[in-house]
Amino acid sequence: MENQDYLSGVIQQDELFNQFMRKSPVTLAMLDTDMKYLLTSERWNKEMASGEKQLVGRSHFDVIRNQPAHWREAYERALTGHSEKFEQDIFIRPNGKLDWIRWEVSPWYTSGNQIGGVIIFVEMITQRKKVDDISNRLIEQRSRMAAKVETIEEERRNIARELHDGLGQLLTAAHLNLDLVEQNLDKDTVRARDDIRRAKELITTTIREVRNISQNLRPAVLDDFGLVPAVRNLCDEFRRTGMLNVQFSEYEMLEHYSPGIEIVVFRVCQEALNNIVRHAGASEASIDLYNRESHILIVIQDNGQGFDTSKITQSGTGSGLINIKERVELLGGSIQIESRINEGTEIIIEIPLKQRVNPSIV
């Protein structure tokens, strides 16, 4: 009688366990040491077995075909007593659809404390992954926009400073000289002529300053002669001022490109040379422009002190290079920076001629 009660209890427990497995709200499968199904949850049948209902006795590898090697290796380790966990993995369905999963495999033990097989738990995380990806893209876009806004604000601050410190003072001085002309015109014509001469010199200097500011906003040579003369003129200007010996070469470049491409290439070269002067401690640099079938290739090199490229991602470090990166990526381009301490720096940039985006870039 006691044996019958015991057997009845065991059978009842097995039925409860089977029912628990089938109705479990998670994606769950129990397999033997030959990786044949013993029990599966209904959710497993739906999500992992394409809706098949009769899996007991079938091989796991026949139900889910073309499993990657690291899955098989995880099963083998589980059958030796180890548990494996994968936080993000790809599950390829028979129809080719890709899903992201989080899954675990662990051994289960018989009453004799022998490994009887494995239990596999799977959680579909495709939607969560999509949400995370969207969130990460939004964060990246906000970061890019913030960098672009900061670049614009910095340019505005520079223009305001030039207007106030340069043009403002020149015009004030010219105005004072014209006041002196008015005062001395009737009583001291010689002095009045000197005041007029000084006023004319100040006005000439003011005109030159206006041209310089205009050149910084958008170089007239870009519109008049094209990209190559503009970059060559930029390199010549650095060389003339003695700040940096810059060599310029171009290979099969066209006379004109779209305004968006031209201004980005020019600004990239300008920002790179300014960076070299401010931070590299270089005496020589070079800019090479190549026209390729699908893109413009820019190679910028210097013989400066070099730097740790990992630091350009840190806040407040390498802002000039970040500005270059932002400008390039806005046109769907790519940038590669190679630098070693005391061995100089090389920047390689590719800008597609068919723009994936068409931003308005100043």
MOZINOR-V648923 format. One record per pair of residues at least 6 apart in sequence whose ideal C-beta (glycine too) atoms are under 8 Angstrom apart, sorted by the first residue. I is the first residue (numbers start at 0). J is the second residue. If there is no record, write none. Layout:
BEGIN
i: {I I}
j: {J J}
END
This chain:
BEGIN
i: {16 17 20 20 20 20 20 21 21 21 21 22 22 23 23 24 24 25 25 25 25 26 26 26 26 26 26 26 26 26 27 27 27 27 27 27 27 27 28 28 28 28 28 28 28 28 28 28 29 29 29 29 29 29 29 29 30 30 30 30 30 30 30 31 31 31 32 32 32 32 33 34 34 34 34 34 34 35 35 35 35 36 36 36 36 36 36 37 37 38 39 39 39 43 43 44 44 44 44 46 46 47 47 47 47 48 48 48 49 49 51 54 60 64 65 73 73 73 74 74 76 77 77 77 77 77 78 78 78 78 79 79 80 80 81 82 82 82 82 83 83 83 84 84 85 85 85 85 86 87 87 87 87 88 88 88 88 89 89 89 89 90 90 90 90 90 91 92 98 98 99 99 99 99 99 100 100 100 100 100 101 101 101 102 102 102 102 103 103 104 104 104 104 105 105 105 106 106 106 106 106 107 107 107 107 107 108 108 109 143 143 143 146 146 146 147 147 149 150 150 151 154 157 158 158 158 161 161 161 162 165 165 166 166 166 166 169 169 169 169 170 170 172 173 173 173 173 176 176 176 176 176 177 177 179 179 179 180 180 180 180 183 183 183 184 213 216 217 217 218 218 218 218 220 220 220 221 221 221 221 225 225 225 225 225 226 226 226 226 226 226 226 226 227 227 227 227 229 229 230 230 230 230 230 230 230 231 231 233 233 233 233 234 234 234 234 234 234 235 235 237 237 237 237 238 238 242 243 243 243 243 243 243 243 244 244 244 245 245 245 245 245 246 246 246 246 247 247 247 248 248 248 248 249 249 249 249 250 250 250 250 251 251 252 252 252 252 253 255 256 256 256 257 259 259 259 259 259 259 260 260 260 260 260 262 262 263 263 263 263 263 263 264 264 264 264 266 266 267 267 267 267 267 268 268 268 270 270 270 270 271 271 271 271 271 272 272 273 274 274 275 275 275 275 275 277 278 278 278 279 279 279 279 279 279 280 280 281 281 281 281 281 282 283 283 284 284 284 284 285 285 285 285 286 286 286 287 287 287 287 288 288 288 289 289 289 289 293 293 293 294 294 294 294 294 295 295 295 296 296 296 297 297 297 297 297 298 298 298 298 299 299 299 300 300 300 300 301 301 302 303 303 304 304 304 305 305 305 305 305 305 305 306 306 306 306 307 307 308 308 308 310 310 311 311 311 311 320 320 323 323 323 324 326 327 327 327 327 328 329 329 329 330 330 330 330 330 330 331 331 331 331 332 332 332 332 333 333 334 334 334 334 335 335 335 336 336 336 336 337 337 337 337 338 338}
j: {38 38 27 29 38 39 40 38 39 40 41 40 41 40 42 40 42 40 42 120 122 40 42 43 46 47 120 121 122 123 39 40 42 43 118 119 120 121 36 38 39 40 43 47 54 59 118 119 36 37 38 39 107 116 117 118 36 37 59 116 117 118 119 37 115 116 78 114 115 116 58 58 59 60 74 116 117 56 57 58 59 54 55 56 57 59 62 55 116 55 48 54 55 54 121 50 51 52 54 121 123 62 63 90 121 54 62 63 92 93 62 62 66 93 91 83 85 104 104 117 83 83 104 105 106 117 106 114 116 117 106 114 106 114 106 103 104 105 106 103 104 105 102 103 100 101 102 103 101 99 101 124 128 99 100 101 102 97 98 99 100 97 98 99 100 121 97 98 123 125 123 124 125 127 128 121 122 123 124 125 121 122 124 119 120 121 122 119 120 117 118 119 120 117 118 120 114 115 116 117 118 114 115 116 117 118 114 115 115 325 328 329 321 322 325 325 329 318 322 325 361 361 215 212 215 216 208 211 212 212 208 212 205 208 209 212 201 204 205 208 201 205 201 198 201 202 205 194 195 197 198 201 194 198 190 191 194 191 194 195 198 190 191 194 191 219 361 262 361 229 232 233 265 228 229 232 229 261 262 265 253 254 255 256 261 252 255 256 260 261 264 265 288 249 252 254 288 261 265 247 249 264 265 268 286 288 247 249 265 268 269 272 245 246 247 268 272 286 245 247 243 245 272 276 244 245 276 272 275 276 281 282 283 284 282 283 284 272 283 284 285 286 283 284 285 286 285 286 287 285 286 287 288 287 288 289 290 287 288 289 290 289 290 288 289 290 295 290 261 264 295 352 354 330 354 357 358 359 360 295 330 350 352 354 360 361 326 327 329 330 350 360 288 295 297 350 326 360 297 323 326 327 348 286 297 299 319 322 323 326 286 299 319 323 346 284 286 319 319 320 281 284 301 303 344 319 303 306 319 301 303 304 305 343 344 303 304 301 302 303 304 343 302 301 302 299 300 301 302 298 299 300 301 297 298 299 296 297 298 299 295 296 297 295 296 297 298 351 352 353 332 349 350 351 352 349 350 352 347 348 349 346 347 348 349 350 345 346 347 348 345 346 348 343 344 345 346 343 344 343 343 344 340 341 343 338 339 340 341 342 343 344 317 338 340 344 338 340 336 337 338 316 317 317 320 321 336 336 346 334 346 348 334 360 333 334 348 350 334 356 358 360 350 351 354 355 356 358 351 354 355 356 348 349 350 351 348 349 346 347 348 349 346 347 348 344 345 346 347 344 345 346 347 344 345}
END
